[in-house]
Amino acid sequence: MTKLRIKTKILLLTLGITAFCALSFLIMASYVMHKGGKDILVESINLGKDAAEKSRTTLEEQAKLNLTRLVSIQTQNGNRFFNATRVEVNIMKNLSKFLWVNTNLKQPLTDDTNKGNLSYLYRLAPGVDKQSVKKEFLRLRTMGSVFNPHLVNNKNIDSFFLGTQTGINIIWPDTKGKTNKPYDPRIRPWYIEAVKRNGIGWTEIFRGASTSKLLIACSGPVHDDQGKLRGVIGITVTLDEMLDVISSQIKDIGYAFLLDNKGNVIAFPALGHKEREKDYGMTNLLQIENTSLKGIVKKMVAGQSGFSKIRLNSGEKFIGFAPINETNWSMAVVISSKKALKLADETKSKIMDYTLKKQQRISKQIYVIQKYTILFFSIILLITILIAVKMSDKLSKPILNLIDGVQHVGKGDLNHRLEIKTGDEIETLANAFNKMTNDLKLYIQNLKETTAAKKRIESELQVATRIQASMLPRIFPSFPKRKDFHIFANMDPAKEVGGDLFDFFLISENKLCFVIGDVSGKGVPASLFMVITKTLIKNEALRGIPPEEIFISANNALCEDNDECMFVTGFICIIDLKTGQVDFSNAGHNPPLLLNHQTKDCKYLKVNPGFVLGGIPDFSYVKQSLHMSPGDILFLYTDGVTEAMDPDNNEYTEERLWEIISIDKSWDVSLIIESVTSDLKKFTKGAEQSDDITMLTFKYNGPQP
């Protein structure tokens, strides 16, 4: 990408500002010209939208009211129809009871005398003798003349039926295409349920044998005066005809359907079959995926009534619903919101068309004015370009001189001087640049001296690290000819030099002293204090005095002239290698771990805490003792082990140290320290080491011959 020169940038800046001002003027002029027409236009649009929305809202509320009223009326009609059917069944019961009880009534004795009555289907149960029930049949069949007016005037009634305890079955009118084959009504569900119900009631939905129409039957048992069951009589009712009558009232904009109390679609009009497949897709609407429709279905099943606006696959719909209490069903009427609100949409469209034409006329007038404004703007812009070229030459010259001076300094010429006299910020910048070159020369000189001093300090620290390492035991095994004990120790300082210490040495042929300590602080001061402490303790121990007296003497020496108030924790042990007797004393240090070889047990020693060395003069330290058996191990450590932290500042803890040593089955002094070191690295996960880490392991093997 090509970089722009400063002259070009100044030119572009000048032009940009001018163009911005001119463009702002153009926009302002256009705004002022456009505002008057736009305000009128917006007001007209808002009025049109408001009128359209209000008309739509009014029609929507009216549709809701009409739909709710329609559903209410139709469910009332449905309840009246089913109640009337129940009354008719009750009349049939009384009539059939009368015919059963009055056996002495004179009736025609042949089938030929039944001419003029309603046709019927007559069947007998298997094994029933026709002659034995002939008189009963001839009395009962006369009910056909009573049923005929009902079938003519009520298209919802499909048929009347009768079943007797003697095995007779009669259906009015006759079902075409069926013969009088044996048929036992007494074992049919409609008969058994009516007897079990012991009252008039409704059956489940079923399809007619000849027409395949959806039917429901209202039936009841008939008893004589002695309470003896004589039979069951009832009426079958078609649902599709009734629903088509309801749907015909709204056939241009919707349809109706019936649900039972389980969510099953009982009846759906022929005019809605396509929409039914698209919107519902199943006979049980409680299983439909449309959550809005499912919520309405649950309300219908619960016997509630209401009105909702929902979206189906075929579009947005208004749905009103109410229960039919007689049969525990629910009726819903669904109409298209688009068709119901067609008038409002047409009104809104006309208003918006008029508004669009008005907008086009106003826009055309504004365009003419804007054309002349742009011409004026172009002339102003051309004059501005000529002025900007002159100004950019004058402004860019001192900046180019400044760039040239920077390039000289960039090549290493710190003696180069800038001579710019513009009387503005560029001159100030040139003077600051001259001062910067002088400061840079001084800084380079100081940096060279500082770097040399830092190298000397680093070299001295490396020497101090090697000196400190040489002062601590570092050759293992340290006593290769001694088989009565093994000892191993390690220190890992947090800085170049550390403040932890450890030491071990023979006081006599059969007495070994080993000690561990932790100086307050880190770095060079702690390492110097460590050297003094280590020397004092070793000198006192070699005198052959007990461990508590060694600490008393070392403490008093460290307290003298301790202006920096430094101190050290320590733990010292002196073991008799013949007997295994260990005398030890503690100066505020962590308690060591004892590994018992016989019991394979690992535990922390119960020690007197004592006080740190270098803290209080003439402090009396306590001697404690323990007996080590062959194979026993003492593990000494500093708090850099137990207080090591992971990246989340969680401590390693004494509990984890005990666990890792307890599971170590090597019983080797060096491998124990390696196990702890490895677990520490795993725990800290690379976090910065916060303190020196020191460990010492002593194993007593027993007296040697």
Secondary structure as GFF3:
##gff-version 3
##sequence-region A 1 705
A	DSSP	alpha_helix	6	101	.	.	.	ID=ss1
A	DSSP	three_ten_helix	111	114	.	.	.	ID=ss2
A	DSSP	beta_strand	121	124	.	.	.	ID=ss3
A	DSSP	three_ten_helix	130	133	.	.	.	ID=ss4
A	DSSP	alpha_helix	134	140	.	.	.	ID=ss5
A	DSSP	three_ten_helix	141	143	.	.	.	ID=ss6
A	DSSP	alpha_helix	144	153	.	.	.	ID=ss7
A	DSSP	beta_strand	157	164	.	.	.	ID=ss8
A	DSSP	beta_strand	168	172	.	.	.	ID=ss9
A	DSSP	three_ten_helix	185	187	.	.	.	ID=ss10
A	DSSP	alpha_helix	189	197	.	.	.	ID=ss11
A	DSSP	beta_strand	201	202	.	.	.	ID=ss12
A	DSSP	beta_strand	206	207	.	.	.	ID=ss13
A	DSSP	beta_strand	214	223	.	.	.	ID=ss14
A	DSSP	beta_strand	229	238	.	.	.	ID=ss15
A	DSSP	alpha_helix	240	248	.	.	.	ID=ss16
A	DSSP	beta_strand	254	259	.	.	.	ID=ss17
A	DSSP	beta_strand	265	267	.	.	.	ID=ss18
A	DSSP	three_ten_helix	270	272	.	.	.	ID=ss19
A	DSSP	alpha_helix	273	279	.	.	.	ID=ss20
A	DSSP	three_ten_helix	285	287	.	.	.	ID=ss21
A	DSSP	alpha_helix	291	301	.	.	.	ID=ss22
A	DSSP	beta_strand	306	312	.	.	.	ID=ss23
A	DSSP	beta_strand	315	324	.	.	.	ID=ss24
A	DSSP	beta_strand	329	336	.	.	.	ID=ss25
A	DSSP	alpha_helix	337	340	.	.	.	ID=ss26
A	DSSP	alpha_helix	342	410	.	.	.	ID=ss27
A	DSSP	alpha_helix	425	471	.	.	.	ID=ss28
A	DSSP	beta_strand	485	492	.	.	.	ID=ss29
A	DSSP	beta_strand	500	508	.	.	.	ID=ss30
A	DSSP	beta_strand	511	519	.	.	.	ID=ss31
A	DSSP	alpha_helix	523	541	.	.	.	ID=ss32
A	DSSP	alpha_helix	547	559	.	.	.	ID=ss33
A	DSSP	beta_strand	568	576	.	.	.	ID=ss34
A	DSSP	beta_strand	581	587	.	.	.	ID=ss35
A	DSSP	beta_strand	593	596	.	.	.	ID=ss36
A	DSSP	beta_strand	601	604	.	.	.	ID=ss37
A	DSSP	beta_strand	624	627	.	.	.	ID=ss38
A	DSSP	beta_strand	633	637	.	.	.	ID=ss39
A	DSSP	alpha_helix	639	642	.	.	.	ID=ss40
A	DSSP	alpha_helix	654	662	.	.	.	ID=ss41
A	DSSP	alpha_helix	669	684	.	.	.	ID=ss42
A	DSSP	beta_strand	693	700	.	.	.	ID=ss43
###
